[in-house]
Amino acid sequence: MLSKNSVFVGLIAGLVLPAIAWLLFTVVYPGVVFLNKPALPYLVAIGLNLLLVKLCYKKGTDDTGRGIMLMSFVCIVLLIIFKIRIT
């Protein structure tokens, strides 16, 4: 059903790091701000996702890399909507 090279596996893998960042900084340590930037931990998690994409493309698992990249873009849009609040 699930192969190592599928978009669904990439979507799940791309959700892991942003979910950990959300869990840490919303549930465990609420109100913690780094360098007066409330979105910094989430941006670091998304940056690490992009390193995972690079690794996937080097290994030849393109579909997994596409899934991780898609989830990273979704997380960035959600971050802009809920954390940064551009006015």
Secondary structure per residue as TSV (DSSP state, phi and psi in degrees):
chain	resnum	aa	ss	phi	psi
A	1	M	-	360.0	-54.7
A	2	L	-	-107.3	124.8
A	3	S	-	-102.2	167.0
A	4	K	S	-67.4	-25.0
A	5	N	S	-110.1	74.8
A	6	S	-	-140.1	155.1
A	7	V	H	-65.6	-36.6
A	8	F	H	-62.1	-42.9
A	9	V	H	-62.9	-38.4
A	10	G	H	-64.8	-38.9
A	11	L	H	-63.5	-42.8
A	12	I	H	-67.1	-44.3
A	13	A	H	-65.6	-34.6
A	14	G	H	-73.7	-16.1
A	15	L	H	-89.5	-17.6
A	16	V	H	-63.7	-55.2
A	17	L	H	-66.3	-45.0
A	18	P	H	-63.6	-33.5
A	19	A	H	-67.4	-39.4
A	20	I	H	-64.2	-43.2
A	21	A	H	-62.7	-41.8
A	22	W	H	-64.6	-43.7
A	23	L	I	-62.5	-43.3
A	24	L	I	-65.5	-47.0
A	25	F	I	-96.0	-2.8
A	26	T	I	-110.5	-37.8
A	27	V	I	-98.8	-50.2
A	28	V	I	-79.8	-49.7
A	29	Y	S	-120.9	70.4
A	30	P	T	-70.3	140.9
A	31	G	T	86.4	-2.0
A	32	V	-	-77.8	128.9
A	33	V	-	-125.6	130.1
A	34	F	B	-98.7	124.2
A	35	L	T	54.3	33.9
A	36	N	T	59.4	28.2
A	37	K	B	-125.0	102.1
A	38	P	T	-69.1	-18.9
A	39	A	T	-97.4	0.5
A	40	L	H	-59.1	-45.1
A	41	P	H	-62.1	-34.9
A	42	Y	H	-70.7	-38.5
A	43	L	H	-66.7	-35.2
A	44	V	H	-65.5	-42.2
A	45	A	H	-62.6	-40.0
A	46	I	H	-69.9	-36.0
A	47	G	H	-62.4	-39.8
A	48	L	H	-65.5	-33.4
A	49	N	H	-60.5	-39.6
A	50	L	H	-68.3	-29.2
A	51	L	H	-67.3	-36.3
A	52	L	H	-63.2	-37.5
A	53	V	H	-62.3	-44.1
A	54	K	H	-60.4	-42.1
A	55	L	H	-63.8	-40.7
A	56	C	H	-63.9	-41.2
A	57	Y	H	-69.8	-32.0
A	58	K	H	-67.4	-36.7
A	59	K	H	-78.7	-13.5
A	60	G	T	91.9	10.4
A	61	T	-	-96.5	74.8
A	62	D	H	-65.9	-40.0
A	63	D	H	-64.9	-39.0
A	64	T	H	-64.8	-41.2
A	65	G	H	-61.8	-38.6
A	66	R	H	-64.8	-39.2
A	67	G	H	-65.5	-41.8
A	68	I	H	-64.6	-41.6
A	69	M	H	-66.1	-40.2
A	70	L	H	-62.4	-44.0
A	71	M	H	-67.1	-33.8
A	72	S	H	-63.9	-42.3
A	73	F	H	-66.0	-39.3
A	74	V	H	-62.3	-42.9
A	75	C	H	-65.4	-36.7
A	76	I	H	-65.2	-42.8
A	77	V	H	-63.0	-44.3
A	78	L	H	-64.1	-36.6
A	79	L	H	-63.9	-43.0
A	80	I	I	-65.1	-40.9
A	81	I	I	-68.8	-46.6
A	82	F	I	-97.6	-27.8
A	83	K	I	-104.1	-47.7
A	84	I	I	-82.2	-38.8
A	85	R	-	51.4	70.7
A	86	I	-	-68.9	128.7
A	87	T	-	-113.4	360.0
